[in-house]
């Protein structure tokens, strides 16, 4: 060993002491190796110094730290058991010093220098022995300090996420902690479909079938055990750690290393602890959100029932439910159907879409599944391959005493707009509201019976009187038609009272079909019927009377005719209901006198035949 080279090496050792004292204890091992190689190069006058780590998968050494550029640095094949190898590079010479770190990892220190500065074998032996000891102690020291810091971060991570009850906060803290501990690694959170994806986080959907290229990830999810894999291009080691709670596995952390070497066991243990801590916190957050959602669902059901019970009319209740479903579930269209007498009736208050023909395919989809006995009428993307405007559908039966009274159908344009939890909540909402709807239907039917004549199904005279009185208070005009079936006694005497009733019913149906929906047709008494037409001119009332008399003559069997008296009022004339009835009665009497089967009009001033 030459005196000059010995002095250079001793100078390096002296300056190493000062470097070590100034070395920050939070730098990673490879950063320390970079600085140490730079010091060695400078003090010993080297052209280059490179530190290599052994990759057992490829049985070769790869450069990890260097000083003096990348001159000639590349993959070095393993040379079985050799401690020092010298290579002639023309004007330069390389000395390769092989040794191992404390954990058994083979490493290589490669020194490049000019030939005129040749380093003899004893100095190379000394450098190899010193650097084996130095790198070993440096790696052990930094690893110990790193472990202490990492577990300190794990403790802070656990304290922070267990104090949070928000799923978003837990997921963000997982990524933040991984970035702090492994800044050079790449991470993804693989979560199942029931998690809403957060755009600002590296989250992927966990494919629950092996055809999606996530076999190792799926094994980690299903078994709850850490799985290791390798990417082909570029070659990288990948670790999948299950985010596991007490009740279930909620996802997988995918960690991609910047190298192809297997993950050390200490790293696997640490990542497993972190994933387990995250799983416990995520489970608590999910349980908390579920409890909040249940409370909100119960509150929604309670508020809905209170509002429905405050609404006496069926169409008001349906309108309110449609509004609630659109607001709570994001539905675009909602329809309520009632099953009665083998028919399907769309209830008033449903959205206009269900009155259109194009809604038939969605109703058919629901009915086919009901006929097949399917309980779950729900699909996230029922028409993925067609051009239908609505992709998501869910339907809930309206049941009372285990009997299906109808069905509620909700549609959304966006696929997977409805979750299964939404479907179950809709079922509960519809189940609770069905009783209120059935009560409203019964109440309206009872109200209709009270104001409806039992035989003819026309309104009663009392209801007609109340309607005319209200009209005279609010409207500007109106007409009154008093109708009598001609020779009705002869029908009863000739055919019997049963046929007479059938004739009366047929005439009543004809009258009802001949007037507007806003007009009121009533049974006045015996074989006399009456119609009130609000807000009409006298000429329109006469036209309605002609329409009735002609249709009765054409559509009754045995054929009958009717006589009709017409009266009219206007606000400027100061008429009242009693006068209106009296004038129509006079007109009807004159029609009977003049041979029946005709129309007479009393306009307030004169009586004449129409």
C-alpha positions in Angstrom: 0.0 0.0 0.0 1.6 3.3 -1.2 2.1 6.1 1.3 0.3 8.6 -0.9 -2.8 6.4 -1.3 -2.7 5.6 2.4 -2.7 9.3 3.3 -5.6 9.9 0.9 -7.7 7.2 2.6 -6.8 8.4 6.1 -7.9 11.9 5.0 -11.2 10.4 4.0 -11.6 8.7 7.4 -10.9 11.9 9.2 -13.4 13.9 7.1 -16.0 11.1 7.5 -16.1 11.8 11.3 -17.1 15.5 10.6 -19.5 14.4 7.9 -21.1 11.9 10.3 -21.6 14.5 13.0 -23.3 16.9 10.5 -25.4 14.1 8.9 -29.2 14.6 9.5 -30.6 11.5 11.1 -33.9 11.6 9.1 -32.3 11.0 5.7 -32.9 7.6 4.1 -30.1 5.1 3.7 -29.5 5.7 -0.1 -29.3 9.5 0.5 -26.6 8.8 3.0 -24.9 6.5 0.6 -24.8 9.2 -2.1 -23.1 11.7 0.3 -20.7 9.1 1.6 -19.6 8.1 -2.0 -19.1 11.8 -2.9 -16.8 12.2 0.1 -14.9 9.1 -0.9 -14.5 10.2 -4.5 -13.2 13.6 -3.6 -10.7 12.5 -1.0 -9.3 9.5 -3.0 -9.3 11.3 -6.4 -11.6 8.8 -8.0 -13.4 9.3 -11.3 -16.5 7.5 -10.1 -17.9 5.6 -7.1 -21.2 3.6 -7.5 -23.1 1.6 -4.9 -25.2 -1.4 -6.2 -27.9 -3.5 -4.6 -28.5 -7.1 -5.6 -31.9 -8.1 -7.2 -32.5 -11.8 -6.5 -35.3 -12.0 -9.1 -32.8 -11.2 -11.9 -29.7 -12.4 -10.2 -27.8 -9.1 -10.9 -26.7 -5.9 -9.2 -28.4 -2.6 -10.0 -27.0 0.9 -9.3 -28.7 2.7 -6.4 -26.3 5.5 -5.4 -23.4 7.1 -7.2 -20.9 10.0 -7.2 -19.2 11.2 -10.4 -22.0 10.7 -13.0 -23.2 7.6 -14.7 -20.0 6.7 -16.6 -20.2 3.0 -17.3 -22.7 2.4 -14.5 -25.1 -0.4 -15.5 -26.3 -3.9 -14.5 -23.6 -6.1 -13.1 -24.0 -9.8 -13.3 -23.4 -11.7 -10.0 -19.9 -13.3 -9.8 -20.1 -16.3 -7.5 -18.4 -15.7 -4.2 -15.7 -13.2 -5.4 -14.7 -10.4 -2.9 -12.7 -8.1 -5.2 -12.7 -8.0 -9.0 -10.5 -5.7 -11.2 -11.5 -4.7 -14.7 -9.3 -3.1 -17.3 -11.1 -0.1 -19.0 -8.3 1.2 -21.2 -7.3 4.5 -19.6 -9.3 3.6 -16.5 -9.5 0.7 -14.2 -12.5 -0.5 -12.1 -12.4 -2.2 -8.8 -15.5 -4.1 -7.7 -15.8 -4.7 -4.0 -18.5 -7.3 -3.0 -19.9 -7.6 0.6 -23.3 -7.9 2.4 -25.4 -5.7 4.6 -26.5 -6.9 8.1 -29.8 -8.2 6.7 -27.9 -10.4 4.3 -28.5 -8.3 1.2 -25.5 -8.6 -1.2 -24.1 -5.2 -2.3 -21.4 -4.0 -4.6 -19.1 -0.9 -4.3 -17.5 0.0 -7.7 -14.5 2.4 -7.8 -13.3 3.8 -11.1 -9.9 5.6 -11.3 -7.2 6.4 -13.8 -4.6 3.8 -14.4 -1.8 6.1 -13.3 -3.5 6.3 -9.9 -3.7 2.5 -9.5 -4.9 1.4 -6.1 -3.1 -1.6 -4.8 -4.8 -4.8 -3.4 -4.1 -4.2 0.3 -5.9 -0.8 0.1 -8.8 -2.3 -1.7 -9.1 -4.9 1.0 -9.1 -2.2 3.6 -11.7 -0.2 1.8 -13.9 -3.3 1.3 -13.7 -4.2 5.0 -14.2 -0.7 6.2 -17.2 0.0 3.9 -18.8 -3.4 4.7 -18.6 -2.4 8.4 -19.6 1.3 7.7 -22.6 0.5 5.4 -23.7 -2.2 7.8 -23.7 0.1 10.8 -25.2 3.0 8.8 -28.0 0.9 7.5 -28.7 -0.6 10.9 -28.7 2.9 12.5 -30.9 4.5 9.9 -33.2 1.5 9.8 -33.7 1.7 13.6 -34.3 5.4 13.5 -36.6 4.9 10.5 -38.5 2.2 12.2 -39.0 4.4 15.3 -40.2 7.3 13.2 -42.5 5.1 11.1 -44.1 3.6 14.1 -44.5 7.0 15.6 -46.3 8.0 12.4 -48.4 4.9 12.7 -49.4 5.9 16.2 -50.3 9.4 15.1 -52.2 7.9 12.1 -54.2 5.6 14.4 -55.0 8.4 16.8 -56.1 10.7 14.0 -58.3 8.4 12.0 -60.0 6.9 15.1 -61.0 10.3 16.1 -62.7 10.9 12.8 -66.2 9.6 11.9 -66.0 10.6 8.2 -65.0 8.0 5.6 -63.4 10.7 3.4 -61.1 11.7 6.2 -60.0 8.1 6.9 -59.2 7.5 3.2 -57.3 10.8 2.9 -55.2 10.0 6.0 -54.3 6.6 4.6 -52.8 8.1 1.5 -51.1 10.9 3.4 -49.4 8.5 5.8 -48.2 6.2 3.0 -46.7 9.2 1.2 -44.9 10.3 4.3 -43.5 6.8 5.0 -42.8 5.7 1.5 -42.4 8.9 -0.6 -41.0 7.0 -3.7 -43.8 4.4 -3.8 -47.1 4.6 -5.8 -50.4 3.8 -4.0 -54.0 3.1 -4.9 -57.0 2.3 -2.8 -59.0 -0.5 -4.4 -62.6 -0.1 -3.1 -65.8 -2.0 -4.0 -68.7 -0.5 -6.0 -70.7 0.5 -2.9 -68.2 3.3 -2.2 -68.6 6.7 -3.9 -65.4 7.4 -5.7 -63.5 10.6 -4.6 -61.9 12.3 -7.6 -59.1 13.8 -5.5 -57.9 10.5 -4.2 -56.1 7.7 -6.0 -59.0 5.3 -5.8 -59.9 2.5 -8.3 -62.9 0.2 -8.4 -62.0 -3.3 -7.1 -63.1 -5.7 -9.8 -64.7 -8.7 -8.1 -63.8 -11.1 -11.0 -60.4 -12.4 -12.0 -60.9 -11.3 -15.6 -60.0 -7.7 -14.7 -56.3 -8.4 -14.1 -56.6 -7.9 -10.3 -56.2 -11.6 -9.2 -53.7 -10.8 -6.4 -55.9 -7.9 -5.3 -59.0 -10.1 -5.3 -57.2 -12.8 -3.3 -56.2 -10.1 -0.7 -59.9 -8.9 -0.5 -61.3 -12.4 -0.2 -58.8 -14.0 2.1 -57.9 -10.9 4.2 -54.2 -11.8 3.8 -51.4 -9.7 2.3 -50.6 -10.7 -1.3 -47.5 -9.9 -3.4 -47.3 -9.7 -7.2 -45.0 -8.2 -9.9 -45.7 -5.9 -12.8 -44.1 -6.9 -16.1 -43.4 -3.6 -17.8 -41.7 -1.9 -16.2 -40.8 -4.6 -13.7 -42.0 -3.5 -10.3 -42.9 -5.3 -7.1 -46.5 -4.8 -5.9 -48.0 -5.5 -2.5 -51.8 -5.7 -1.8 -52.8 -5.2 1.8 -56.4 -5.8 2.8 -58.2 -2.9 4.7 -59.7 -5.3 7.2 -62.1 -4.6 10.1 -63.7 -6.9 12.6 -66.8 -7.5 10.5 -65.5 -7.4 6.9 -62.8 -6.5 4.4 -63.6 -3.0 3.0 -61.0 -2.7 0.3 -57.3 -3.2 -0.6 -54.3 -0.9 -0.5 -52.1 -1.4 -3.6 -48.5 -0.4 -3.1 -46.1 -0.3 -6.1 -42.4 -0.2 -5.3 -39.9 1.6 -7.6 -37.9 -1.6 -7.9 -38.5 -5.3 -8.6 -37.0 -6.8 -5.4 -39.4 -8.5 -3.0 -40.7 -6.4 -0.1 -38.7 -7.0 3.1 -40.7 -8.7 5.8 -40.4 -5.7 8.1 -42.1 -3.6 5.4 -44.8 -6.2 5.0 -45.4 -6.2 8.7 -45.6 -2.4 8.9 -47.9 -2.1 5.9 -50.2 -4.8 7.4 -50.4 -2.9 10.7 -51.2 0.3 8.8 -53.9 -1.4 6.7 -55.4 -3.1 9.7 -55.6 0.2 11.6 -57.2 1.8 8.6 -59.7 -1.1 8.3 -60.7 -0.7 11.9 -61.2 3.1 11.6 -63.0 2.7 8.2 -65.3 0.2 9.8 -66.1 2.6 12.6 -66.7 5.4 10.2 -69.0 3.2 8.0 -71.0 2.0 11.1 -71.3 5.6 12.2 -72.5 6.7 8.7 -74.9 3.7 8.6 -76.4 4.7 11.9 -76.8 8.3 10.8 -78.3 7.1 7.5 -80.8 4.9 9.5 -81.7 7.8 11.7 -82.2 10.0 8.6 -84.2 7.2 6.9 -86.5 6.8 9.9 -86.9 10.6 10.1 -87.8 10.7 6.4 -90.4 7.9 6.9 -91.8 9.7 9.9 -92.0 13.1 8.2 -93.5 11.5 5.1 -96.2 9.8 7.1 -97.1 12.9 9.0 -97.4 14.9 5.8 -99.4 12.2 4.1 -101.8 11.9 7.0 -102.3 15.7 6.8 -103.4 15.5 3.1 -107.0 14.4 2.7 -107.0 14.0 -1.1 -105.3 11.1 -2.9 -103.8 13.2 -5.6 -102.2 15.5 -3.0 -100.6 12.5 -1.3 -99.3 11.1 -4.5 -97.8 14.5 -5.6 -96.1 14.8 -2.2 -94.6 11.2 -2.4 -93.4 11.8 -6.0 -91.7 15.0 -4.8 -90.1 13.2 -1.9 -88.8 10.3 -4.0 -87.4 12.7 -6.7 -85.6 14.7 -4.0 -84.4 11.9 -1.8 -83.3 9.4 -4.5 -82.5 11.6 -7.5 -85.2 10.0 -9.6 -86.2 11.7 -12.8 -89.7 10.1 -13.2 -92.0 8.5 -10.6 -95.3 6.7 -11.2 -97.8 5.2 -8.9 -100.1 2.4 -10.3 -103.2 1.0 -8.6 -104.4 -2.6 -9.3 -108.2 -2.9 -9.3 -110.6 -5.3 -11.0 -107.8 -6.8 -13.1 -106.8 -3.4 -14.4 -103.8 -1.2 -13.9 -104.7 2.5 -13.2 -102.1 5.3 -13.1 -102.8 7.4 -10.1 -103.1 11.2 -10.4 -100.0 13.0 -9.2 -97.5 10.8 -11.0 -95.1 12.5 -13.3 -96.3 13.2 -16.9 -93.9 10.8 -18.5 -96.1 7.8 -17.3 -99.0 9.1 -19.3 -97.0 8.7 -22.5 -96.8 5.5 -24.6 -93.0 5.3 -24.3 -93.4 4.5 -20.6 -94.9 1.2 -21.4 -91.6 -0.6 -21.7 -90.6 0.3 -18.2 -94.0 -0.8 -16.8 -93.7 -4.0 -18.8 -90.2 -4.7 -17.3 -91.7 -4.4 -13.8 -94.7 -6.6 -14.5 -92.7 -9.3 -16.1 -90.6 -9.6 -13.0 -93.6 -9.5 -10.7 -95.2 -12.4 -12.7 -91.9 -14.4 -12.3 -92.2 -13.9 -8.6 -89.1 -11.7 -8.2 -89.0 -9.7 -5.0 -86.1 -7.4 -6.0 -87.4 -5.1 -8.7 -84.2 -3.1 -9.0 -81.5 -2.7 -11.7 -78.5 -0.3 -11.9 -78.3 -0.5 -15.7 -81.2 -2.4 -17.1 -80.9 -1.3 -20.7 -77.1 -0.9 -21.2 -77.2 -2.0 -24.8 -80.2 0.1 -26.0 -80.9 3.8 -26.5 -83.6 4.2 -23.8 -83.6 7.5 -22.0 -83.7 5.9 -18.6 -81.1 3.3 -17.4 -81.7 2.9 -13.7 -85.0 1.5 -12.4 -86.5 0.4 -9.1 -90.0 -0.5 -8.2 -91.7 -1.1 -4.8 -95.0 -2.9 -4.4 -97.9 -1.2 -2.5 -98.9 -3.9 -0.1 -101.7 -4.1 2.5 -102.5 -7.2 4.5 -100.1 -9.2 2.3 -102.1 -8.2 -0.8 -100.5 -6.2 -3.5 -102.6 -3.1 -4.2 -100.3 -1.4 -6.7 -96.7 -0.5 -7.4 -94.4 2.6 -7.4 -91.9 2.9 -10.2 -88.9 5.2 -10.1 -86.6 5.9 -13.1 -83.3 7.7 -13.6 -81.4 8.6 -16.7 -77.9 7.9 -15.2 -76.9 4.3 -14.8 -76.3 3.1 -11.3 -78.1 6.2 -10.0 -79.9 4.1 -7.3 -78.1 2.0 -4.7 -79.5 -1.1 -3.1 -79.9 0.9 0.1 -82.1 3.4 -1.8 -84.2 0.5 -3.1 -84.8 -0.9 0.4 -85.7 2.6 1.7 -88.1 3.1 -1.2 -89.8 -0.2 -0.3 -90.1 0.9 3.3 -91.5 4.3 2.3 -94.1 2.8 -0.1 -95.0 0.2 2.4 -95.7 2.8 5.1 -97.6 5.1 2.7 -99.8 2.5 1.2 -102.2 2.5 4.2 -102.5 6.3 3.9 -103.3 6.0 0.1 -105.8 3.2 0.7 -107.5 5.3 3.3 -107.6 8.3 1.0 -109.2 6.1 -1.8 -111.8 4.7 0.6 -112.5 8.2 2.0 -113.0 9.6 -1.5 -115.2 6.7 -2.5 -117.3 7.2 0.6 -117.6 10.9 -0.2 -118.7 10.0 -3.7 -121.3 7.6 -2.3 -122.7 10.4 -0.1 -123.2 12.7 -3.1 -124.1 10.1 -5.6 -127.4 8.5 -6.5 -127.3 4.8 -5.8 -129.1 3.7 -9.0 -128.0 6.1 -11.7 -124.6 7.0 -10.2 -125.3 10.6 -11.0 -124.9 13.3 -8.3 -127.7 13.8 -5.7 -130.0 16.8 -5.8 -128.4 18.1 -2.7 -125.0 18.1 -4.2 -126.4 19.8 -7.3 -128.0 22.6 -5.2 -124.7 23.2 -3.4 -122.8 23.4 -6.7 -125.2 25.9 -8.2 -125.1 28.0 -5.1 -121.3 28.1 -5.1 -121.2 28.8 -8.9 -123.6 31.8 -8.5 -121.2 33.2 -5.9 -118.0 32.8 -8.0 -118.9 32.4 -11.7 -120.3 34.9 -14.2 -123.1 32.8 -15.7 -124.5 29.3 -15.9 -127.3 27.2 -17.4 -129.7 24.6 -15.9 -131.2 21.7 -17.9 -134.2 19.8 -16.4 -134.8 16.5 -18.3 -137.8 14.2 -18.0 -138.2 10.7 -19.6 -141.3 10.7 -21.7 -144.0 8.1 -20.9 -141.9 6.4 -18.3 -144.9 5.0 -16.4 -145.8 3.1 -19.5 -142.3 1.6 -19.7 -142.8 0.3 -16.1 -146.3 -1.0 -16.8 -145.4 -2.7 -20.0 -141.9 -4.1 -19.3 -141.7 -4.1 -15.5 -139.8 -2.0 -13.0 -136.5 -3.8 -13.6 -136.5 -2.8 -17.3 -137.6 0.7 -16.2 -134.6 1.0 -13.9 -132.3 -0.2 -16.7 -133.8 2.5 -19.1 -133.3 5.1 -16.4 -129.6 4.0 -15.9 -129.0 4.1 -19.7 -130.5 7.6 -20.0 -128.3 8.7 -17.0 -125.1 7.3 -18.7 -126.1 9.1 -21.9 -126.5 12.4 -20.1 -123.2 12.0 -18.3 -121.4 11.2 -21.5 -122.9 14.2 -23.3 -121.6 16.9 -21.0 -118.3 18.3 -20.0 -116.3 17.0 -17.0 -116.8 20.3 -15.3 -120.6 20.0 -15.7 -122.7 18.4 -12.9 -125.3 15.8 -13.9 -127.7 14.8 -11.1 -130.9 12.8 -10.4 -133.6 15.5 -9.8 -136.3 13.0 -8.6 -138.1 9.9 -10.0 -137.5 9.8 -13.8 -136.3 13.5 -13.9 -132.7 14.3 -14.3 -130.8 17.6 -14.2 -127.6 19.1 -15.6 -125.9 22.3 -14.4 -123.4 23.9 -16.8 -121.2 26.7 -15.2 -119.9 29.6 -17.3 -121.7 28.9 -20.6 -123.7 31.0 -23.0 -127.4 30.1 -23.5 -126.7 28.9 -27.0 -124.1 26.4 -25.7 -126.6 25.1 -23.2 -129.3 24.6 -25.9 -126.7 22.7 -28.0 -126.0 20.4 -25.0 -129.8 19.8 -24.6 -130.1 18.9 -28.3 -127.1 16.5 -28.0 -128.7 14.7 -25.0 -132.2 14.3 -26.6 -130.7 13.0 -29.8 -128.4 10.4 -28.1 -131.1 9.2 -25.8 -133.4 8.6 -28.8 -130.6 6.7 -30.6 -129.1 4.6 -27.7 -131.9 3.3 -25.5 -133.7 0.0 -25.7 -136.6 -0.1 -25.5 -136.3 3.3 -27.2 -137.5 6.3 -25.2 -137.4 10.1 -25.7 -136.9 12.9 -23.3 -138.3 16.4 -22.9 -136.0 19.2 -21.7 -136.4 22.6 -20.1 -133.5 25.1 -20.2 -133.0 28.1 -18.1 -130.0 30.5 -17.8 -128.6 33.1 -15.4 -126.1 35.9 -15.6 -124.6 38.0 -12.9 -125.9 41.3 -14.2 -129.5 40.1 -14.0 -129.3 39.3 -10.2 -130.8 35.8 -10.6 -130.9 33.2 -7.9 -131.1 29.4 -7.7 -134.8 29.3 -6.9 -135.6 31.4 -10.0 -133.3 29.2 -12.1 -135.2 26.0 -11.0 -138.6 27.7 -11.5 -137.8 28.9 -15.0 -136.5 25.4 -16.1 -139.5 23.7 -14.6 -141.9 26.1 -16.6 -139.9 25.3 -19.8 -140.1 21.5 -19.1 -143.9 21.7 -18.4 -144.4 23.5 -21.7 -142.3 20.9 -23.5 -144.6 18.2 -22.1 -147.7 20.1 -23.1 -146.4 20.6 -26.6 -146.2 16.9 -27.4 -142.9 15.8 -25.5 -139.6 14.9 -27.2 -138.6 18.6 -27.5 -136.7 21.4 -25.8 -138.2 24.6 -24.4 -136.1 27.6 -23.2 -136.9 30.2 -20.6 -134.3 33.1 -20.9 -135.8 35.2 -18.2 -138.0 37.2 -20.4 -139.8 34.8 -22.7 -140.5 31.1 -23.1 -139.9 29.5 -26.5 -139.2 26.2 -28.3 -135.5 25.5 -29.2 
